[in-house]
Amino acid sequence: MSRGETLGVVGAGRFGTALANLVAGTGRDVVLLTSNEAVAAEINASHTNNARLPRVQLAVTLRATTDPGDLARSTRFIVLAVASTEVAERARALGDHCDGSHIVVHANGALAAPSDRRVSEVLRELMPVRRVGVLAGPALPNDLVRRQFASMVVASSFDEVTMEGRRLLGVPPVLRVYRGTDLVGVELAAALSGAHTVALAMADAMDIGPGPRAVMVTRAVAEASRLGEAVGADPRTFAGLAGLGNLLVRTTPEAKARDYLLGLELGRRGVVPGGKQTEGVRAAAAGVRLADRYRVHVPLLRGVDAVVRGELDPAEAGRAVADSVAAEE
């Protein structure tokens, strides 16, 4: 296939591999970039029993590489699916081989560490690309592997990005991809949903009950909307796939989301186990700093951040949230 018909995916984690394999299963050529030579060799040698996706048959049109130049030469549309702490390093490495013809969409549910900037801003700074976007929504790796119905949104200020995203990533009826123009909102909604997942998990660990839990969900959407509107996003975005949709799926035990599992540990023990950090924990801290800058009321984010920092225990954070209510809530 030509560059325009070949999908590039950066990051061989569970989501990146699952997405790459799903698209490759349609017969489309997909190039998966990993920094691990053993993983690349495993994928290319057998296309079966991959460590990232156990007992899954990998599509024959999926090819792994460790060479960023290979990916850039072979593809035009690239999905960056790496952790926030890896964004800058991967963007620099890939930027040495990309040019203005490339489109880069990230699937990162956090703000870029340690700068607290949106990932799209980092991509524009470190790569010679301007057509960037974000891919977000409640599509779990297991959903894609099992070919269960899932939906995501690809958002950008460029129509070509969203149109190509739908064309190259959509695998109906398994994965439906919707178009959006609120790049700022979708990026922030995806990040804050991870932080609020930690908050909901702590509440679940303390068995607060379905009524208070429902209140927490609505308050999470409300405070995310307030913060988003303050930075120029459409507040309605936070009730969509990237915001509420992400939050609802990540806070189910079946999802086994790292943010949720960490939140359960925080709720039970009041400390971050083994000094672990997740995208949601980092997003909570970044969200608090952003809220301070814009003077926005975000009690749930502050509660998560305070517990992680050891300033409050989960019960104290819960009482602080209960005692802090914005008029519009």
C-alpha positions as CSV (number, residue, x, y, z in Angstrom):
1,M,0.0,0.0,0.0
2,S,1.0,3.6,-0.5
3,R,2.1,5.9,2.4
4,G,-1.4,7.5,2.4
5,E,-3.1,4.2,2.9
6,T,-0.7,2.9,5.6
7,L,-1.3,3.6,9.2
8,G,1.6,4.3,11.6
9,V,1.3,3.6,15.4
10,V,4.0,4.7,17.8
11,G,4.0,2.7,21.0
12,A,3.6,-1.1,21.4
13,G,1.7,-1.0,24.7
14,R,-1.6,-2.8,25.0
15,F,-3.7,0.0,23.4
16,G,-1.3,0.8,20.6
17,T,-0.9,-2.9,19.7
18,A,-4.6,-3.6,20.0
19,L,-5.5,-0.6,17.7
20,A,-2.8,-1.5,15.2
21,N,-3.9,-5.1,15.0
22,L,-7.6,-4.2,14.7
23,V,-6.9,-1.9,11.7
24,A,-4.5,-4.4,10.2
25,G,-7.2,-7.0,10.4
26,T,-9.1,-5.1,7.7
27,G,-6.2,-5.8,5.3
28,R,-4.7,-2.3,5.7
29,D,-0.9,-2.1,6.1
30,V,0.1,-1.0,9.6
31,V,3.6,-0.1,10.9
32,L,4.0,-0.3,14.7
33,L,7.0,1.5,16.1
34,T,8.5,0.2,19.4
35,S,11.8,0.9,21.2
36,N,12.0,-2.7,22.2
37,E,13.8,-4.9,19.6
38,A,12.6,-8.1,21.3
39,V,9.0,-7.0,20.9
40,A,9.5,-6.0,17.3
41,A,11.1,-9.4,16.6
42,E,8.3,-11.3,18.4
43,I,5.6,-9.5,16.3
44,N,7.4,-10.0,13.0
45,A,8.4,-13.6,13.6
46,S,5.2,-15.3,14.6
47,H,2.2,-12.9,14.6
48,T,0.9,-15.2,17.3
49,N,0.9,-15.2,21.1
50,N,2.2,-11.7,21.5
51,A,3.1,-10.7,25.0
52,R,1.0,-7.5,24.8
53,L,-2.0,-9.4,23.5
54,P,-1.8,-13.0,24.8
55,R,-3.6,-15.7,22.7
56,V,-4.4,-13.2,20.0
57,Q,-3.7,-13.8,16.3
58,L,-1.9,-10.8,14.9
59,A,-2.8,-9.7,11.4
60,V,-0.2,-10.5,8.7
61,T,-0.3,-6.8,7.5
62,L,1.0,-5.6,10.9
63,R,4.7,-5.0,10.8
64,A,6.8,-3.8,13.7
65,T,9.9,-1.7,13.5
66,T,12.4,0.0,15.9
67,D,13.4,2.6,13.3
68,P,11.5,6.0,13.4
69,G,12.8,6.7,9.9
70,D,11.2,3.5,8.6
71,L,7.8,4.5,10.1
72,A,8.0,8.1,8.7
73,R,8.9,6.8,5.2
74,S,6.2,4.2,5.2
75,T,3.3,6.2,6.6
76,R,1.7,9.6,6.4
77,F,-0.9,9.3,9.2
78,I,0.6,8.5,12.6
79,V,-1.0,7.7,16.0
80,L,1.2,8.4,19.0
81,A,0.1,6.0,21.8
82,V,2.7,6.5,24.5
83,A,2.7,7.7,28.1
84,S,2.9,11.4,28.9
85,T,6.4,11.0,30.3
86,E,7.5,9.6,26.9
87,V,5.9,12.2,24.6
88,A,8.8,14.6,24.3
89,E,11.4,11.9,23.7
90,R,9.3,10.1,21.1
91,A,8.3,13.4,19.4
92,R,12.0,14.4,19.0
93,A,13.0,11.1,17.7
94,L,10.2,10.9,15.2
95,G,10.5,14.6,14.3
96,D,13.9,14.1,12.9
97,H,12.3,12.0,10.1
98,C,8.9,13.7,9.5
99,D,8.0,16.6,7.4
100,G,5.0,18.8,6.7
101,S,3.2,16.0,4.8
102,H,2.7,14.0,8.0
103,I,-0.4,14.0,10.2
104,V,0.1,13.1,13.9
105,V,-2.7,12.2,16.2
106,H,-2.0,11.4,19.8
107,A,-3.9,9.0,22.0
108,N,-2.6,10.2,25.3
109,G,-4.9,10.7,28.2
110,A,-2.8,13.2,30.1
111,L,-1.0,16.5,29.8
112,A,2.6,16.2,28.8
113,A,5.0,15.7,31.7
114,P,6.6,17.7,33.2
115,S,5.5,20.8,31.3
116,D,1.7,20.5,31.9
117,R,1.1,21.5,28.3
118,R,-1.3,19.7,26.0
119,V,0.3,17.0,24.0
120,S,-0.6,18.7,20.7
121,E,1.3,21.8,21.7
122,V,4.4,19.6,22.4
123,L,4.1,17.9,19.1
124,R,3.9,21.1,17.2
125,E,7.0,22.4,19.0
126,L,9.2,19.3,18.6
127,M,8.0,18.0,15.2
128,P,7.9,19.7,11.8
129,V,4.1,19.0,11.6
130,R,1.2,21.4,12.0
131,R,-1.7,19.0,11.3
132,V,-2.1,17.4,14.7
133,G,-5.0,16.0,16.6
134,V,-6.1,13.8,19.5
135,L,-7.8,10.4,19.6
136,A,-9.8,9.7,22.8
137,G,-12.8,7.9,24.1
138,P,-14.0,4.8,26.0
139,A,-12.3,2.1,23.8
140,L,-10.4,-0.3,26.0
141,P,-7.7,-2.6,24.6
142,N,-9.8,-5.6,25.5
143,D,-12.8,-4.2,23.6
144,L,-10.6,-3.9,20.5
145,V,-9.1,-7.4,20.9
146,R,-12.5,-9.0,21.5
147,R,-14.0,-7.0,18.6
148,Q,-16.7,-5.5,20.9
149,F,-18.5,-2.3,20.0
150,A,-16.4,0.7,20.9
151,S,-16.3,4.4,19.9
152,M,-13.7,7.2,20.0
153,V,-13.5,10.8,18.8
154,V,-10.7,12.3,16.7
155,A,-10.5,16.0,17.2
156,S,-8.4,18.7,15.4
157,S,-8.7,22.2,14.1
158,F,-7.9,20.7,10.7
159,D,-10.7,18.9,8.7
160,E,-8.2,16.7,6.9
161,V,-7.0,15.3,10.2
162,T,-10.4,14.3,11.4
163,M,-11.5,13.0,7.9
164,E,-8.3,10.9,7.6
165,G,-8.7,9.7,11.2
166,R,-12.2,8.4,10.5
167,R,-11.1,6.8,7.2
168,L,-8.0,5.1,8.5
169,L,-9.0,4.2,12.0
170,G,-12.6,3.4,11.7
171,V,-13.4,-0.4,11.7
172,P,-17.2,-0.5,11.9
173,P,-19.0,-2.0,13.6
174,V,-16.2,-2.7,16.1
175,L,-14.7,0.8,16.3
176,R,-16.6,3.9,15.2
177,V,-14.7,7.1,15.1
178,Y,-16.4,10.4,15.3
179,R,-15.1,13.8,14.2
180,G,-14.6,16.8,16.5
181,T,-13.2,20.3,16.3
182,D,-12.6,21.0,20.0
183,L,-9.0,19.9,20.2
184,V,-8.4,21.7,23.5
185,G,-11.5,20.2,25.0
186,V,-11.0,16.7,24.0
187,E,-7.4,16.7,25.2
188,L,-8.3,18.2,28.5
189,A,-11.4,16.0,28.9
190,A,-9.3,12.8,28.3
191,A,-6.7,13.9,30.9
192,L,-9.2,15.0,33.6
193,S,-11.3,11.8,33.2
194,G,-8.2,9.9,34.3
195,A,-7.8,12.1,37.4
196,H,-11.5,11.7,38.2
197,T,-11.2,8.0,37.8
198,V,-8.7,8.0,40.7
199,A,-11.3,10.0,42.8
200,L,-14.1,7.6,42.0
201,A,-12.0,4.6,42.8
202,M,-11.1,6.0,46.2
203,A,-14.8,6.5,46.8
204,D,-15.5,2.9,45.8
205,A,-12.9,1.6,48.1
206,M,-14.6,3.5,51.0
207,D,-18.0,2.1,49.8
208,I,-19.8,5.4,49.8
209,G,-22.9,4.0,48.0
210,P,-24.6,4.6,44.6
211,G,-26.2,7.9,45.5
212,P,-23.1,9.8,46.6
213,R,-21.2,8.1,43.8
214,A,-23.6,9.5,41.2
215,V,-23.2,12.9,42.8
216,M,-19.4,12.5,42.4
217,V,-19.7,11.7,38.7
218,T,-21.9,14.7,38.0
219,R,-19.5,16.9,40.0
220,A,-16.5,15.5,38.1
221,V,-18.2,16.5,34.8
222,A,-19.1,19.9,36.2
223,E,-15.6,20.8,37.4
224,A,-14.0,19.5,34.2
225,S,-16.4,21.7,32.2
226,R,-15.6,24.7,34.3
227,L,-11.8,24.3,33.9
228,G,-12.2,23.5,30.2
229,E,-14.3,26.6,29.5
230,A,-11.7,28.8,31.4
231,V,-9.0,27.7,29.0
232,G,-11.1,28.1,25.9
233,A,-12.7,24.7,25.4
234,D,-16.4,24.0,24.7
235,P,-17.9,22.9,28.1
236,R,-20.2,20.4,26.3
237,T,-17.1,18.4,25.3
238,F,-16.7,17.1,28.8
239,A,-20.0,15.3,28.8
240,G,-19.0,13.4,25.6
241,L,-16.9,10.4,24.7
242,A,-13.5,11.8,25.8
243,G,-14.9,13.1,29.2
244,L,-17.9,11.3,30.7
245,G,-17.6,8.3,28.4
246,N,-14.0,7.8,29.4
247,L,-14.9,8.2,33.1
248,L,-17.7,5.7,33.0
249,V,-15.7,3.0,31.4
250,R,-12.5,3.5,33.4
251,T,-14.4,3.3,36.7
252,T,-15.7,-0.2,36.0
253,P,-13.8,-3.1,37.7
254,E,-13.8,-4.9,34.3
255,A,-11.7,-2.2,32.7
256,K,-8.8,-2.9,35.1
257,A,-7.6,0.7,34.4
258,R,-4.4,1.6,36.1
259,D,-5.9,4.8,37.4
260,Y,-8.8,2.9,39.0
261,L,-6.6,0.2,40.5
262,L,-4.4,2.9,42.0
263,G,-7.4,4.8,43.4
264,L,-8.6,1.6,45.1
265,E,-5.2,1.3,46.8
266,L,-5.3,4.9,47.8
267,G,-8.8,4.5,49.2
268,R,-7.8,1.5,51.3
269,R,-4.4,2.5,52.4
270,G,-4.2,6.2,52.0
271,V,-0.8,6.1,50.3
272,V,0.4,5.6,46.8
273,P,1.6,2.0,46.7
274,G,5.3,1.7,46.0
275,G,5.5,5.4,44.9
276,K,3.5,4.5,41.8
277,Q,2.3,7.3,39.4
278,T,-0.3,7.0,36.8
279,E,-1.5,9.3,34.0
280,G,-4.6,10.1,36.2
281,V,-2.4,11.1,39.2
282,R,-0.2,13.3,37.0
283,A,-3.3,14.8,35.4
284,A,-4.8,15.7,38.9
285,A,-1.6,17.6,39.8
286,A,-1.5,19.3,36.5
287,G,-5.2,20.1,36.7
288,V,-4.8,21.8,40.1
289,R,-2.0,23.9,38.8
290,L,-4.1,24.9,35.8
291,A,-7.1,25.7,38.1
292,D,-4.9,27.9,40.3
293,R,-3.8,29.8,37.2
294,Y,-7.4,30.4,36.1
295,R,-8.9,30.5,39.6
296,V,-11.3,27.7,38.9
297,H,-13.1,25.6,41.6
298,V,-11.9,22.0,41.3
299,P,-12.5,20.2,44.7
300,L,-12.2,16.6,43.3
301,L,-8.9,17.3,41.6
302,R,-7.6,18.9,44.7
303,G,-8.8,16.0,46.8
304,V,-6.9,13.5,44.7
305,D,-3.8,15.6,44.6
306,A,-3.8,16.1,48.4
307,V,-4.2,12.4,49.1
308,V,-1.4,11.5,46.7
309,R,0.9,14.1,48.3
310,G,0.0,12.8,51.8
311,E,-1.6,16.0,52.9
312,L,-5.0,14.4,53.5
313,D,-6.2,10.9,54.0
314,P,-9.1,9.7,51.7
315,A,-11.8,10.3,54.4
316,E,-10.5,13.9,55.0
317,A,-10.4,14.5,51.3
318,G,-14.0,13.3,51.0
319,R,-15.2,15.6,53.7
320,A,-13.4,18.5,52.1
321,V,-15.1,17.8,48.8
322,A,-18.5,17.5,50.5
323,D,-18.0,20.8,52.2
324,S,-16.9,22.6,49.0
325,V,-19.8,23.1,46.6
326,A,-19.9,25.5,43.7
327,A,-23.1,27.4,43.1
328,E,-23.6,25.9,39.6
329,E,-23.4,22.4,40.9
